[in-house]
Amino acid sequence: MPKKIDKEKEQAFIEYFTEGDSAGNATKSAIKAGWSKDKSPRQMGAYLKNKYKQEIRDKNEERISGTSGMAISVLQDLLLNSEQDTVKLNTAKLLLELGNFSSQTINLNVDNSKQKSDEELIVELNTLMQTIPNFAPKIKGYAEMKEEPEVIDSNEQIDSEKRVVN
């Protein structure tokens, strides 16, 4: 049965290994917990790290879950209030990954057409018309629809009037 002092040292090791400037460093944590440098703190640190693997994991998860709300609030603030688009985009990506959307394909389109001149927009439209099949006829058809006034056949107009009256 381990001595009471050793049990206290082992608990101190877990604390030091999970927090502070020695977090994640088994040797430093063993030294801080009370194992002297001449009694192989490196071996003791490795042994304790393995022995208390689950306790260390639980402690780390507890620490992370305790600050996760604050971290999400910071991310939301960056997403809503940042003046830089790259910060907003990276924050949005991180939030989506945290929400398990990373396995899905998400297409983001950034509209920077307000910053482009008319000439640049025309060049971009021509490029799209050349690279996307069936795009040019659709654009031409749309333009023709806008130009032609709507003509109503007189027979159609009479039929629609009869339907309304009946």
N, C-alpha and C positions, 0 to 999 in steps of 0.2 A: 504494500500500500504506500503510495507516495506521501511524503511528508507534507504537512499543512503549508509550510513555507514554500515548497515546490509548487503546490497547487496554486497558491497566490501568485507566484512568479509566472506560472503558465497562463493564468488569466490576464496578468499584466502584459505578457507577450502578445496575446490576442488583441488587446487594446492598442498596443504600440504598432502592431503589424497592420491594423486596419485604419489607424488615424495618425495624423501628425507628420513630422518630417521623416519618420522611419517607416511610413506606410509602404508595404510591399517589399521591404528589405528585411529578410529574416535575421540576418546577422546583427544589424543595428537594433532590431527589436529585441533580440535575446540579450544584448549588452544593456539596453535600457531597462529591461525587466529584471536584471540583477545577475546575469551570468557573467562572470569576470572574463576579461580578454585572455587570460592564461588557461582557461578551462574550456577551450574550443567552442566559442559561441556560434561559430559557423555551423558546426555539426548539430548543436542543440537547436539552432534556429531552423535548420532543415527538418530535423526530427519533429519539432513542435508544429511547424507549418503543415506537415503531412498528418500528424496526429489530430490536429484541430481543423482540418480542412473544411468540414461542414460548418463548424462554429464561425470560422473566418468568413465563409461564404454568406452565412445568415447575417452576420454583423454588417458586411458590406452592402447586402441587399437592403437591410434596414436603413442604413445611412443614405443610400441612393433614393429609396422611396420617400424618405423624410424631406428631401430637397427637390424631388421631381416636380411638385406643384409650383414651386418658385421658379424652377428652370423653364417650365412651360409658359409661365407668365412673362418671363423675360423674352422668350421666343415670340410670343404673341405681340408683345410691345414692339419688338424689332420689325415684325411683319407689318404691323399697322402704321408705325410712326417713322420708320427709316426713310430718309430722303434718297438713299442710293438703291437703285433697282437691283443691283447684284446682291446686296444684303437681303433684300426682300425675297429674291428668287432662291438664294441658298437657304434662307430660313424656311421658306415654304417647302423646299425639298426635304429638309431635315424633319419638319413636322409630318410630312407625308410618310417618310420612312418610319418615324416613330409610331405612326398609325397603321403600320403594316401595309402601306400602299406601294412599297418598293418593288414587289414582285409583279406589279401591273405596269403596263406601258402607259405613261401619261405624256401626252403631247402638249407642250406649252408654246403658245404663239405670242410673241411680243409685238405689239403694234407700234412701230416707230414711223409710221407713214406721215405723222404730223411734222416730223423733223425733215422730211424729204421734200425736195423741190418738185415742181410739176414734171420737169424733164426726167428726173430720177424715177418718178412713178411711172412715166410712159415707158422708159427703158425696162423697168421691172415687169410691166404688163406685157410688153413685147417678148421678153424672155419667157414668161409663163406661157404665152400663146405658142411659142416655138417648142417648148419642152413638154407641155402637158397635152396629150392627145385629146381631141374633141373639145378643147377649151376655146379655140378661136371661133369655131362655128357658133358656140353658145354665146360668146360675147357679141358676135355680129348679129345674131338673132335677137338678143336683148336690146342692142342699140336700135335695130329696125323697129322693134315693138314700141320703143319710146318715141320714135320719130313719127310713126303712123298714127293719125287721129283715129279714134274709135268710130267706125261706121256701123250704123244699125240699119239693117234691112227693114224697109217699111212693113213688110209682111210680118216680121218678127215682132215689131212694135205693136201692131194690131193684135197679134196673138197674145202678147203679154197683157195688153189692155183688157182683152176678153177674159183672161184668167182672173184678173183682179176684180172685174165687175161680177163675174159668176160667183 
